[in-house]
Amino acid sequence: MKKDSNFNKDVASAKKTAKASLSDAKKKLLKAEKDVEKFVEHNPKKAVAIAVGIGAAIGAAIATIAKHSKK
């Protein structure tokens, strides 16, 4: 019986830690979202250039993968 009690305490502790971690992650994600929105508002041309660069890199990676998978 004592083992079950310790197990339940460990599970409860893990749940509490996981909930706290999730809460912290949500807060950080919301802050990051606000920071990105501010950056885009203040630097629209840079934001577009960054998006184009990322899109080009992803496109090049996909093209390379597709080229190698045909061989």
PQR file of N, CA, C, O and H, with PARSE charges and radii, in Angstrom:
ATOM      1  N   MET A   1       0.809  -1.203   0.000 -0.4000 1.5000
ATOM      2  CA  MET A   1       0.000   0.000   0.000 -0.0000 2.0000
ATOM      3  C   MET A   1       0.848   1.261   0.000  0.5500 1.7000
ATOM      4  O   MET A   1       0.498   2.252  -0.641 -0.5500 1.4000
ATOM      5  N   LYS A   2       1.960   1.224   0.717 -0.4000 1.5000
ATOM      6  CA  LYS A   2       2.800   2.411   0.814 -0.0000 2.0000
ATOM      7  C   LYS A   2       3.383   2.788  -0.549  0.5500 1.7000
ATOM      8  O   LYS A   2       3.538   3.971  -0.854 -0.5500 1.4000
ATOM      9  H   LYS A   2       2.245   0.419   1.237  0.4000 1.0000
ATOM     10  N   LYS A   3       3.706   1.788  -1.364 -0.4000 1.5000
ATOM     11  CA  LYS A   3       4.246   2.043  -2.694 -0.0000 2.0000
ATOM     12  C   LYS A   3       3.229   2.780  -3.551  0.5500 1.7000
ATOM     13  O   LYS A   3       3.590   3.696  -4.289 -0.5500 1.4000
ATOM     14  H   LYS A   3       3.581   0.827  -1.116  0.4000 1.0000
ATOM     15  N   ASP A   4       1.952   2.387  -3.462 -0.4000 1.5000
ATOM     16  CA  ASP A   4       0.903   3.055  -4.222 -0.0000 2.0000
ATOM     17  C   ASP A   4       0.768   4.512  -3.794  0.5500 1.7000
ATOM     18  O   ASP A   4       0.548   5.396  -4.622 -0.5500 1.4000
ATOM     19  H   ASP A   4       1.659   1.643  -2.862  0.4000 1.0000
ATOM     20  N   SER A   5       0.901   4.747  -2.515 -0.4000 1.5000
ATOM     21  CA  SER A   5       0.802   6.108  -1.990 -0.0000 2.0000
ATOM     22  C   SER A   5       1.942   6.971  -2.528  0.5500 1.7000
ATOM     23  O   SER A   5       1.724   8.115  -2.926 -0.5500 1.4000
ATOM     24  H   SER A   5       1.079   4.029  -1.842  0.4000 1.0000
ATOM     25  N   ASN A   6       3.153   6.423  -2.541 -0.4000 1.5000
ATOM     26  CA  ASN A   6       4.291   7.166  -3.083 -0.0000 2.0000
ATOM     27  C   ASN A   6       4.131   7.408  -4.569  0.5500 1.7000
ATOM     28  O   ASN A   6       4.458   8.483  -5.074 -0.5500 1.4000
ATOM     29  H   ASN A   6       3.330   5.494  -2.218  0.4000 1.0000
ATOM     30  N   PHE A   7       3.626   6.405  -5.265 -0.4000 1.5000
ATOM     31  CA  PHE A   7       3.403   6.542  -6.700 -0.0000 2.0000
ATOM     32  C   PHE A   7       2.401   7.657  -6.979  0.5500 1.7000
ATOM     33  O   PHE A   7       2.624   8.496  -7.852 -0.5500 1.4000
ATOM     34  H   PHE A   7       3.360   5.533  -4.855  0.4000 1.0000
ATOM     35  N   ASN A   8       1.306   7.662  -6.239 -0.4000 1.5000
ATOM     36  CA  ASN A   8       0.283   8.691  -6.423 -0.0000 2.0000
ATOM     37  C   ASN A   8       0.833  10.076  -6.117  0.5500 1.7000
ATOM     38  O   ASN A   8       0.505  11.040  -6.808 -0.5500 1.4000
ATOM     39  H   ASN A   8       1.126   6.981  -5.530  0.4000 1.0000
ATOM     40  N   LYS A   9       1.667  10.182  -5.086 -0.4000 1.5000
ATOM     41  CA  LYS A   9       2.290  11.468  -4.763 -0.0000 2.0000
ATOM     42  C   LYS A   9       3.222  11.911  -5.881  0.5500 1.7000
ATOM     43  O   LYS A   9       3.260  13.087  -6.242 -0.5500 1.4000
ATOM     44  H   LYS A   9       1.933   9.398  -4.524  0.4000 1.0000
ATOM     45  N   ASP A  10       3.978  10.952  -6.430 -0.4000 1.5000
ATOM     46  CA  ASP A  10       4.888  11.269  -7.530 -0.0000 2.0000
ATOM     47  C   ASP A  10       4.122  11.729  -8.770  0.5500 1.7000
ATOM     48  O   ASP A  10       4.529  12.673  -9.447 -0.5500 1.4000
ATOM     49  H   ASP A  10       3.947   9.996  -6.137  0.4000 1.0000
ATOM     50  N   VAL A  11       3.026  11.059  -9.054 -0.4000 1.5000
ATOM     51  CA  VAL A  11       2.203  11.439 -10.205 -0.0000 2.0000
ATOM     52  C   VAL A  11       1.609  12.828  -9.991  0.5500 1.7000
ATOM     53  O   VAL A  11       1.609  13.653 -10.905 -0.5500 1.4000
ATOM     54  H   VAL A  11       2.696  10.292  -8.504  0.4000 1.0000
ATOM     55  N   ALA A  12       1.113  13.085  -8.804 -0.4000 1.5000
ATOM     56  CA  ALA A  12       0.533  14.403  -8.503 -0.0000 2.0000
ATOM     57  C   ALA A  12       1.597  15.486  -8.620  0.5500 1.7000
ATOM     58  O   ALA A  12       1.335  16.569  -9.145 -0.5500 1.4000
ATOM     59  H   ALA A  12       1.113  12.415  -8.061  0.4000 1.0000
ATOM     60  N   SER A  13       2.782  15.195  -8.135 -0.4000 1.5000
ATOM     61  CA  SER A  13       3.878  16.155  -8.227 -0.0000 2.0000
ATOM     62  C   SER A  13       4.267  16.403  -9.678  0.5500 1.7000
ATOM     63  O   SER A  13       4.523  17.541 -10.069 -0.5500 1.4000
ATOM     64  H   SER A  13       2.995  14.316  -7.708  0.4000 1.0000
ATOM     65  N   ALA A  14       4.312  15.342 -10.473 -0.4000 1.5000
ATOM     66  CA  ALA A  14       4.654  15.474 -11.893 -0.0000 2.0000
ATOM     67  C   ALA A  14       3.599  16.289 -12.631  0.5500 1.7000
ATOM     68  O   ALA A  14       3.929  17.113 -13.482 -0.5500 1.4000
ATOM     69  H   ALA A  14       4.104  14.417 -10.155  0.4000 1.0000
ATOM     70  N   LYS A  15       2.317  16.056 -12.301 -0.4000 1.5000
ATOM     71  CA  LYS A  15       1.235  16.829 -12.924 -0.0000 2.0000
ATOM     72  C   LYS A  15       1.362  18.303 -12.580  0.5500 1.7000
ATOM     73  O   LYS A  15       1.197  19.164 -13.444 -0.5500 1.4000
ATOM     74  H   LYS A  15       2.049  15.386 -11.609  0.4000 1.0000
ATOM     75  N   LYS A  16       1.655  18.592 -11.318 -0.4000 1.5000
ATOM     76  CA  LYS A  16       1.790  19.982 -10.880 -0.0000 2.0000
ATOM     77  C   LYS A  16       2.947  20.656 -11.616  0.5500 1.7000
ATOM     78  O   LYS A  16       2.824  21.793 -12.073 -0.5500 1.4000
ATOM     79  H   LYS A  16       1.789  17.892 -10.616  0.4000 1.0000
ATOM     80  N   THR A  17       4.068  19.945 -11.727 -0.4000 1.5000
ATOM     81  CA  THR A  17       5.230  20.487 -12.429 -0.0000 2.0000
ATOM     82  C   THR A  17       4.914  20.694 -13.909  0.5500 1.7000
ATOM     83  O   THR A  17       5.292  21.713 -14.486 -0.5500 1.4000
ATOM     84  H   THR A  17       4.168  19.022 -11.356  0.4000 1.0000
ATOM     85  N   ALA A  18       4.231  19.743 -14.520 -0.4000 1.5000
ATOM     86  CA  ALA A  18       3.879  19.850 -15.938 -0.0000 2.0000
ATOM     87  C   ALA A  18       2.933  21.029 -16.178  0.5500 1.7000
ATOM     88  O   ALA A  18       3.090  21.766 -17.152 -0.5500 1.4000
ATOM     89  H   ALA A  18       3.924  18.915 -14.051  0.4000 1.0000
ATOM     90  N   LYS A  19       1.953  21.205 -15.289 -0.4000 1.5000
ATOM     91  CA  LYS A  19       1.028  22.329 -15.440 -0.0000 2.0000
ATOM     92  C   LYS A  19       1.752  23.659 -15.309  0.5500 1.7000
ATOM     93  O   LYS A  19       1.458  24.596 -16.051 -0.5500 1.4000
ATOM     94  H   LYS A  19       1.825  20.606 -14.498  0.4000 1.0000
ATOM     95  N   ALA A  20       2.695  23.756 -14.374 -0.4000 1.5000
ATOM     96  CA  ALA A  20       3.463  24.985 -14.200 -0.0000 2.0000
ATOM     97  C   ALA A  20       4.332  25.252 -15.425  0.5500 1.7000
ATOM     98  O   ALA A  20       4.447  26.390 -15.880 -0.5500 1.4000
ATOM     99  H   ALA A  20       2.934  22.995 -13.771  0.4000 1.0000
ATOM    100  N   SER A  21       4.936  24.204 -15.947 -0.4000 1.5000
ATOM    101  CA  SER A  21       5.773  24.353 -17.145 -0.0000 2.0000
ATOM    102  C   SER A  21       4.937  24.783 -18.338  0.5500 1.7000
ATOM    103  O   SER A  21       5.364  25.634 -19.118 -0.5500 1.4000
ATOM    104  H   SER A  21       4.843  23.279 -15.577  0.4000 1.0000
ATOM    105  N   LEU A  22       3.749  24.204 -18.492 -0.4000 1.5000
ATOM    106  CA  LEU A  22       2.864  24.575 -19.589 -0.0000 2.0000
ATOM    107  C   LEU A  22       2.428  26.029 -19.456  0.5500 1.7000
ATOM    108  O   LEU A  22       2.379  26.759 -20.445 -0.5500 1.4000
ATOM    109  H   LEU A  22       3.402  23.512 -17.858  0.4000 1.0000
ATOM    110  N   SER A  23       2.119  26.440 -18.256 -0.4000 1.5000
ATOM    111  CA  SER A  23       1.723  27.823 -18.019 -0.0000 2.0000
ATOM    112  C   SER A  23       2.855  28.782 -18.377  0.5500 1.7000
ATOM    113  O   SER A  23       2.622  29.805 -19.020 -0.5500 1.4000
ATOM    114  H   SER A  23       2.159  25.847 -17.452  0.4000 1.0000
ATOM    115  N   ASP A  24       4.075  28.458 -17.966 -0.4000 1.5000
ATOM    116  CA  ASP A  24       5.233  29.291 -18.303 -0.0000 2.0000
ATOM    117  C   ASP A  24       5.449  29.342 -19.809  0.5500 1.7000
ATOM    118  O   ASP A  24       5.739  30.404 -20.361 -0.5500 1.4000
ATOM    119  H   ASP A  24       4.264  27.626 -17.444  0.4000 1.0000
ATOM    120  N   ALA A  25       5.308  28.202 -20.474 -0.4000 1.5000
ATOM    121  CA  ALA A  25       5.500  28.145 -21.921 -0.0000 2.0000
ATOM    122  C   ALA A  25       4.462  29.005 -22.640  0.5500 1.7000
ATOM    123  O   ALA A  25       4.786  29.703 -23.600 -0.5500 1.4000
ATOM    124  H   ALA A  25       5.073  27.339 -20.025  0.4000 1.0000
ATOM    125  N   LYS A  26       3.216  28.952 -22.171 -0.4000 1.5000
ATOM    126  CA  LYS A  26       2.155  29.771 -22.782 -0.0000 2.0000
ATOM    127  C   LYS A  26       2.466  31.250 -22.639  0.5500 1.7000
ATOM    128  O   LYS A  26       2.299  32.021 -23.584 -0.5500 1.4000
ATOM    129  H   LYS A  26       2.953  28.385 -21.391  0.4000 1.0000
ATOM    130  N   LYS A  27       2.923  31.649 -21.443 -0.4000 1.5000
ATOM    131  CA  LYS A  27       3.261  33.051 -21.213 -0.0000 2.0000
ATOM    132  C   LYS A  27       4.393  33.504 -22.129  0.5500 1.7000
ATOM    133  O   LYS A  27       4.339  34.591 -22.703 -0.5500 1.4000
ATOM    134  H   LYS A  27       3.059  31.023 -20.676  0.4000 1.0000
ATOM    135  N   LYS A  28       5.415  32.664 -22.261 -0.4000 1.5000
ATOM    136  CA  LYS A  28       6.547  33.001 -23.128 -0.0000 2.0000
ATOM    137  C   LYS A  28       6.119  33.068 -24.586  0.5500 1.7000
ATOM    138  O   LYS A  28       6.579  33.939 -25.324 -0.5500 1.4000
ATOM    139  H   LYS A  28       5.459  31.780 -21.795  0.4000 1.0000
ATOM    140  N   LEU A  29       5.250  32.165 -25.009 -0.4000 1.5000
ATOM    141  CA  LEU A  29       4.771  32.164 -26.380 -0.0000 2.0000
ATOM    142  C   LEU A  29       3.951  33.417 -26.673  0.5500 1.7000
ATOM    143  O   LEU A  29       4.102  34.017 -27.737 -0.5500 1.4000
ATOM    144  H   LEU A  29       4.877  31.457 -24.410  0.4000 1.0000
ATOM    145  N   LEU A  30       3.091  33.816 -25.750 -0.4000 1.5000
ATOM    146  CA  LEU A  30       2.293  35.029 -25.944 -0.0000 2.0000
ATOM    147  C   LEU A  30       3.181  36.272 -26.014  0.5500 1.7000
ATOM    148  O   LEU A  30       2.925  37.177 -26.808 -0.5500 1.4000
ATOM    149  H   LEU A  30       2.968  33.329 -24.886  0.4000 1.0000
ATOM    150  N   LYS A  31       4.221  36.314 -25.183 -0.4000 1.5000
ATOM    151  CA  LYS A  31       5.149  37.441 -25.229 -0.0000 2.0000
ATOM    152  C   LYS A  31       5.896  37.466 -26.553  0.5500 1.7000
ATOM    153  O   LYS A  31       6.075  38.528 -27.148 -0.5500 1.4000
ATOM    154  H   LYS A  31       4.428  35.579 -24.538  0.4000 1.0000
ATOM    155  N   ALA A  32       6.331  36.306 -27.015 -0.4000 1.5000
ATOM    156  CA  ALA A  32       7.039  36.221 -28.294 -0.0000 2.0000
ATOM    157  C   ALA A  32       6.129  36.666 -29.435  0.5500 1.7000
ATOM    158  O   ALA A  32       6.571  37.352 -30.357 -0.5500 1.4000
ATOM    159  H   ALA A  32       6.185  35.443 -26.532  0.4000 1.0000
ATOM    160  N   GLU A  33       4.861  36.275 -29.371 -0.4000 1.5000
ATOM    161  CA  GLU A  33       3.906  36.679 -30.399 -0.0000 2.0000
ATOM    162  C   GLU A  33       3.760  38.206 -30.438  0.5500 1.7000
ATOM    163  O   GLU A  33       3.746  38.809 -31.511 -0.5500 1.4000
ATOM    164  H   GLU A  33       4.501  35.718 -28.622  0.4000 1.0000
ATOM    165  N   LYS A  34       3.653  38.813 -29.269 -0.4000 1.5000
ATOM    166  CA  LYS A  34       3.544  40.274 -29.203 -0.0000 2.0000
ATOM    167  C   LYS A  34       4.808  40.938 -29.730  0.5500 1.7000
ATOM    168  O   LYS A  34       4.737  41.947 -30.432 -0.5500 1.4000
ATOM    169  H   LYS A  34       3.664  38.324 -28.398  0.4000 1.0000
ATOM    170  N   ASP A  35       5.966  40.370 -29.393 -0.4000 1.5000
ATOM    171  CA  ASP A  35       7.239  40.923 -29.873 -0.0000 2.0000
ATOM    172  C   ASP A  35       7.329  40.855 -31.396  0.5500 1.7000
ATOM    173  O   ASP A  35       7.800  41.796 -32.036 -0.5500 1.4000
ATOM    174  H   ASP A  35       6.023  39.550 -28.824  0.4000 1.0000
ATOM    175  N   VAL A  36       6.881  39.749 -31.970 -0.4000 1.5000
ATOM    176  CA  VAL A  36       6.905  39.602 -33.428 -0.0000 2.0000
ATOM    177  C   VAL A  36       5.955  40.603 -34.074  0.5500 1.7000
ATOM    178  O   VAL A  36       6.293  41.224 -35.081 -0.5500 1.4000
ATOM    179  H   VAL A  36       6.498  38.985 -31.450  0.4000 1.0000
ATOM    180  N   GLU A  37       4.775  40.757 -33.497 -0.4000 1.5000
ATOM    181  CA  GLU A  37       3.814  41.723 -34.042 -0.0000 2.0000
ATOM    182  C   GLU A  37       4.394  43.137 -34.017  0.5500 1.7000
ATOM    183  O   GLU A  37       4.247  43.882 -34.986 -0.5500 1.4000
ATOM    184  H   GLU A  37       4.501  40.252 -32.679  0.4000 1.0000
ATOM    185  N   LYS A  38       5.047  43.508 -32.921 -0.4000 1.5000
ATOM    186  CA  LYS A  38       5.669  44.838 -32.833 -0.0000 2.0000
ATOM    187  C   LYS A  38       6.766  44.986 -33.873  0.5500 1.7000
ATOM    188  O   LYS A  38       6.875  46.030 -34.517 -0.5500 1.4000
ATOM    189  H   LYS A  38       5.166  42.903 -32.135  0.4000 1.0000
ATOM    190  N   PHE A  39       7.587  43.943 -34.043 -0.4000 1.5000
ATOM    191  CA  PHE A  39       8.668  43.995 -35.028 -0.0000 2.0000
ATOM    192  C   PHE A  39       8.102  44.204 -36.430  0.5500 1.7000
ATOM    193  O   PHE A  39       8.603  45.031 -37.191 -0.5500 1.4000
ATOM    194  H   PHE A  39       7.499  43.096 -33.520  0.4000 1.0000
ATOM    195  N   VAL A  40       7.053  43.449 -36.766 -0.4000 1.5000
ATOM    196  CA  VAL A  40       6.462  43.559 -38.099 -0.0000 2.0000
ATOM    197  C   VAL A  40       5.858  44.943 -38.302  0.5500 1.7000
ATOM    198  O   VAL A  40       5.971  45.517 -39.385 -0.5500 1.4000
ATOM    199  H   VAL A  40       6.646  42.777 -36.147  0.4000 1.0000
ATOM    200  N   GLU A  41       5.216  45.481 -37.265 -0.4000 1.5000
ATOM    201  CA  GLU A  41       4.632  46.822 -37.377 -0.0000 2.0000
ATOM    202  C   GLU A  41       5.707  47.881 -37.620  0.5500 1.7000
ATOM    203  O   GLU A  41       5.519  48.796 -38.422 -0.5500 1.4000
ATOM    204  H   GLU A  41       5.125  45.015 -36.385  0.4000 1.0000
ATOM    205  N   HIS A  42       6.827  47.749 -36.923 -0.4000 1.5000
ATOM    206  CA  HIS A  42       7.881  48.757 -37.021 -0.0000 2.0000
ATOM    207  C   HIS A  42       8.854  48.507 -38.171  0.5500 1.7000
ATOM    208  O   HIS A  42       9.547  49.431 -38.597 -0.5500 1.4000
ATOM    209  H   HIS A  42       6.980  47.006 -36.271  0.4000 1.0000
ATOM    210  N   ASN A  43       8.917  47.291 -38.673 -0.4000 1.5000
ATOM    211  CA  ASN A  43       9.868  46.928 -39.728 -0.0000 2.0000
ATOM    212  C   ASN A  43       9.195  46.061 -40.796  0.5500 1.7000
ATOM    213  O   ASN A  43       9.593  44.912 -40.989 -0.5500 1.4000
ATOM    214  H   ASN A  43       8.354  46.541 -38.326  0.4000 1.0000
ATOM    215  N   PRO A  44       8.194  46.582 -41.483 -0.5600 1.5000
ATOM    216  CA  PRO A  44       7.467  45.726 -42.426  0.2800 2.0000
ATOM    217  C   PRO A  44       8.333  45.211 -43.575  0.5500 1.7000
ATOM    218  O   PRO A  44       8.170  44.070 -44.008 -0.5500 1.4000
ATOM    219  N   LYS A  45       9.249  46.039 -44.070 -0.4000 1.5000
ATOM    220  CA  LYS A  45      10.091  45.606 -45.190 -0.0000 2.0000
ATOM    221  C   LYS A  45      11.044  44.494 -44.751  0.5500 1.7000
ATOM    222  O   LYS A  45      11.255  43.530 -45.486 -0.5500 1.4000
ATOM    223  H   LYS A  45       9.381  46.966 -43.718  0.4000 1.0000
ATOM    224  N   LYS A  46      11.608  44.627 -43.574 -0.4000 1.5000
ATOM    225  CA  LYS A  46      12.491  43.575 -43.056 -0.0000 2.0000
ATOM    226  C   LYS A  46      11.715  42.287 -42.836  0.5500 1.7000
ATOM    227  O   LYS A  46      12.209  41.197 -43.125 -0.5500 1.4000
ATOM    228  H   LYS A  46      11.437  45.410 -42.977  0.4000 1.0000
ATOM    229  N   ALA A  47      10.497  42.419 -42.323 -0.4000 1.5000
ATOM    230  CA  ALA A  47       9.680  41.241 -42.061 -0.0000 2.0000
ATOM    231  C   ALA A  47       9.377  40.492 -43.353  0.5500 1.7000
ATOM    232  O   ALA A  47       9.435  39.262 -43.392 -0.5500 1.4000
ATOM    233  H   ALA A  47      10.096  43.304 -42.088  0.4000 1.0000
ATOM    234  N   VAL A  48       9.056  41.229 -44.405 -0.4000 1.5000
ATOM    235  CA  VAL A  48       8.793  40.599 -45.704 -0.0000 2.0000
ATOM    236  C   VAL A  48      10.066  39.951 -46.239  0.5500 1.7000
ATOM    237  O   VAL A  48      10.024  38.835 -46.756 -0.5500 1.4000
ATOM    238  H   VAL A  48       9.009  42.227 -44.374  0.4000 1.0000
ATOM    239  N   ALA A  49      11.188  40.640 -46.118 -0.4000 1.5000
ATOM    240  CA  ALA A  49      12.457  40.083 -46.597 -0.0000 2.0000
ATOM    241  C   ALA A  49      12.807  38.790 -45.847  0.5500 1.7000
ATOM    242  O   ALA A  49      13.267  37.820 -46.449 -0.5500 1.4000
ATOM    243  H   ALA A  49      11.222  41.547 -45.698  0.4000 1.0000
ATOM    244  N   ILE A  50      12.589  38.791 -44.551 -0.4000 1.5000
ATOM    245  CA  ILE A  50      12.854  37.588 -43.757 -0.0000 2.0000
ATOM    246  C   ILE A  50      11.935  36.455 -44.204  0.5500 1.7000
ATOM    247  O   ILE A  50      12.386  35.322 -44.374 -0.5500 1.4000
ATOM    248  H   ILE A  50      12.215  39.579 -44.062  0.4000 1.0000
ATOM    249  N   ALA A  51      10.657  36.748 -44.395 -0.4000 1.5000
ATOM    250  CA  ALA A  51       9.702  35.727 -44.827 -0.0000 2.0000
ATOM    251  C   ALA A  51      10.076  35.166 -46.197  0.5500 1.7000
ATOM    252  O   ALA A  51       9.994  33.958 -46.421 -0.5500 1.4000
ATOM    253  H   ALA A  51      10.290  37.668 -44.258  0.4000 1.0000
ATOM    254  N   VAL A  52      10.485  36.046 -47.111 -0.4000 1.5000
ATOM    255  CA  VAL A  52      10.901  35.596 -48.448 -0.0000 2.0000
ATOM    256  C   VAL A  52      12.134  34.706 -48.343  0.5500 1.7000
ATOM    257  O   VAL A  52      12.219  33.674 -49.009 -0.5500 1.4000
ATOM    258  H   VAL A  52      10.551  37.027 -46.929  0.4000 1.0000
ATOM    259  N   GLY A  53      13.082  35.104 -47.512 -0.4000 1.5000
ATOM    260  CA  GLY A  53      14.301  34.308 -47.329 -0.0000 2.0000
ATOM    261  C   GLY A  53      14.006  32.934 -46.757  0.5500 1.7000
ATOM    262  O   GLY A  53      14.556  31.932 -47.213 -0.5500 1.4000
ATOM    263  H   GLY A  53      13.013  35.942 -46.971  0.4000 1.0000
ATOM    264  N   ILE A  54      13.146  32.889 -45.767 -0.4000 1.5000
ATOM    265  CA  ILE A  54      12.779  31.605 -45.172 -0.0000 2.0000
ATOM    266  C   ILE A  54      12.045  30.738 -46.196  0.5500 1.7000
ATOM    267  O   ILE A  54      12.302  29.539 -46.302 -0.5500 1.4000
ATOM    268  H   ILE A  54      12.699  33.704 -45.396  0.4000 1.0000
ATOM    269  N   GLY A  55      11.140  31.348 -46.940 -0.4000 1.5000
ATOM    270  CA  GLY A  55      10.417  30.608 -47.981 -0.0000 2.0000
ATOM    271  C   GLY A  55      11.348  30.056 -49.041  0.5500 1.7000
ATOM    272  O   GLY A  55      11.187  28.919 -49.484 -0.5500 1.4000
ATOM    273  H   GLY A  55      10.931  32.322 -46.854  0.4000 1.0000
ATOM    274  N   ALA A  56      12.329  30.863 -49.453 -0.4000 1.5000
ATOM    275  CA  ALA A  56      13.298  30.413 -50.456 -0.0000 2.0000
ATOM    276  C   ALA A  56      14.139  29.261 -49.917  0.5500 1.7000
ATOM    277  O   ALA A  56      14.408  28.298 -50.634 -0.5500 1.4000
ATOM    278  H   ALA A  56      12.460  31.787 -49.093  0.4000 1.0000
ATOM    279  N   ALA A  57      14.551  29.358 -48.663 -0.4000 1.5000
ATOM    280  CA  ALA A  57      15.350  28.282 -48.060 -0.0000 2.0000
ATOM    281  C   ALA A  57      14.558  26.983 -47.963  0.5500 1.7000
ATOM    282  O   ALA A  57      15.078  25.905 -48.249 -0.5500 1.4000
ATOM    283  H   ALA A  57      14.332  30.140 -48.080  0.4000 1.0000
ATOM    284  N   ILE A  58      13.308  27.094 -47.560 -0.4000 1.5000
ATOM    285  CA  ILE A  58      12.457  25.899 -47.469 -0.0000 2.0000
ATOM    286  C   ILE A  58      12.222  25.314 -48.862  0.5500 1.7000
ATOM    287  O   ILE A  58      12.272  24.097 -49.044 -0.5500 1.4000
ATOM    288  H   ILE A  58      12.885  27.969 -47.328  0.4000 1.0000
ATOM    289  N   GLY A  59      11.966  26.181 -49.842 -0.4000 1.5000
ATOM    290  CA  GLY A  59      11.767  25.716 -51.216 -0.0000 2.0000
ATOM    291  C   GLY A  59      12.996  25.016 -51.757  0.5500 1.7000
ATOM    292  O   GLY A  59      12.882  23.977 -52.408 -0.5500 1.4000
ATOM    293  H   GLY A  59      11.925  27.169 -49.694  0.4000 1.0000
ATOM    294  N   ALA A  60      14.185  25.577 -51.492 -0.4000 1.5000
ATOM    295  CA  ALA A  60      15.430  24.961 -51.946 -0.0000 2.0000
ATOM    296  C   ALA A  60      15.645  23.610 -51.278  0.5500 1.7000
ATOM    297  O   ALA A  60      16.090  22.656 -51.916 -0.5500 1.4000
ATOM    298  H   ALA A  60      14.277  26.421 -50.963  0.4000 1.0000
ATOM    299  N   ALA A  61      15.327  23.536 -49.991 -0.4000 1.5000
ATOM    300  CA  ALA A  61      15.486  22.266 -49.276 -0.0000 2.0000
ATOM    301  C   ALA A  61      14.542  21.207 -49.837  0.5500 1.7000
ATOM    302  O   ALA A  61      14.941  20.058 -50.023 -0.5500 1.4000
ATOM    303  H   ALA A  61      14.966  24.311 -49.472  0.4000 1.0000
ATOM    304  N   ILE A  62      13.313  21.581 -50.105 -0.4000 1.5000
ATOM    305  CA  ILE A  62      12.343  20.640 -50.674 -0.0000 2.0000
ATOM    306  C   ILE A  62      12.782  20.194 -52.061  0.5500 1.7000
ATOM    307  O   ILE A  62      12.694  19.012 -52.396 -0.5500 1.4000
ATOM    308  H   ILE A  62      12.989  22.515 -49.955  0.4000 1.0000
ATOM    309  N   ALA A  63      13.255  21.143 -52.868 -0.4000 1.5000
ATOM    310  CA  ALA A  63      13.719  20.795 -54.218 -0.0000 2.0000
ATOM    311  C   ALA A  63      14.898  19.837 -54.157  0.5500 1.7000
ATOM    312  O   ALA A  63      14.973  18.894 -54.946 -0.5500 1.4000
ATOM    313  H   ALA A  63      13.326  22.103 -52.596  0.4000 1.0000
ATOM    314  N   THR A  64      15.822  20.070 -53.225 -0.4000 1.5000
ATOM    315  CA  THR A  64      16.983  19.190 -53.074 -0.0000 2.0000
ATOM    316  C   THR A  64      16.555  17.801 -52.643  0.5500 1.7000
ATOM    317  O   THR A  64      17.051  16.805 -53.169 -0.5500 1.4000
ATOM    318  H   THR A  64      15.761  20.835 -52.585  0.4000 1.0000
ATOM    319  N   ILE A  65      15.648  17.729 -51.703 -0.4000 1.5000
ATOM    320  CA  ILE A  65      15.146  16.431 -51.227 -0.0000 2.0000
ATOM    321  C   ILE A  65      14.435  15.701 -52.360  0.5500 1.7000
ATOM    322  O   ILE A  65      14.640  14.502 -52.551 -0.5500 1.4000
ATOM    323  H   ILE A  65      15.245  18.539 -51.276  0.4000 1.0000
ATOM    324  N   ALA A  66      13.597  16.419 -53.116 -0.4000 1.5000
ATOM    325  CA  ALA A  66      12.872  15.796 -54.218 -0.0000 2.0000
ATOM    326  C   ALA A  66      13.832  15.301 -55.285  0.5500 1.7000
ATOM    327  O   ALA A  66      13.634  14.226 -55.853 -0.5500 1.4000
ATOM    328  H   ALA A  66      13.431  17.393 -52.961  0.4000 1.0000
ATOM    329  N   LYS A  67      14.863  16.074 -55.559 -0.4000 1.5000
ATOM    330  CA  LYS A  67      15.859  15.688 -56.576 -0.0000 2.0000
ATOM    331  C   LYS A  67      16.573  14.412 -56.163  0.5500 1.7000
ATOM    332  O   LYS A  67      16.766  13.517 -56.986 -0.5500 1.4000
ATOM    333  H   LYS A  67      15.024  16.947 -55.099  0.4000 1.0000
ATOM    334  N   HIS A  68      16.967  14.317 -54.898 -0.4000 1.5000
ATOM    335  CA  HIS A  68      17.691  13.138 -54.410 -0.0000 2.0000
ATOM    336  C   HIS A  68      16.789  11.917 -54.275  0.5500 1.7000
ATOM    337  O   HIS A  68      17.266  10.787 -54.378 -0.5500 1.4000
ATOM    338  H   HIS A  68      16.810  15.044 -54.229  0.4000 1.0000
ATOM    339  N   SER A  69      15.501  12.125 -54.048 -0.4000 1.5000
ATOM    340  CA  SER A  69      14.605  10.969 -53.885 -0.0000 2.0000
ATOM    341  C   SER A  69      14.264  10.339 -55.216  0.5500 1.7000
ATOM    342  O   SER A  69      13.822   9.190 -55.244 -0.5500 1.4000
ATOM    343  H   SER A  69      15.114  13.043 -53.964  0.4000 1.0000
ATOM    344  N   LYS A  70      14.454  11.054 -56.342 -0.4000 1.5000
ATOM    345  CA  LYS A  70      14.167  10.507 -57.671 -0.0000 2.0000
ATOM    346  C   LYS A  70      15.256   9.554 -58.141  0.5500 1.7000
ATOM    347  O   LYS A  70      15.021   8.747 -59.040 -0.5500 1.4000
ATOM    348  H   LYS A  70      14.814  11.987 -56.319  0.4000 1.0000
ATOM    349  N   LYS A  71      16.439   9.633 -57.550 -0.4000 1.5000
ATOM    350  CA  LYS A  71      17.563   8.804 -58.008 -0.0000 2.0000
ATOM    351  C   LYS A  71      17.417   7.386 -57.635  0.5500 1.7000
ATOM    352  O   LYS A  71      18.284   6.571 -57.951 -0.5500 1.4000
ATOM    353  H   LYS A  71      16.630  10.288 -56.820  0.4000 1.0000
TER
END
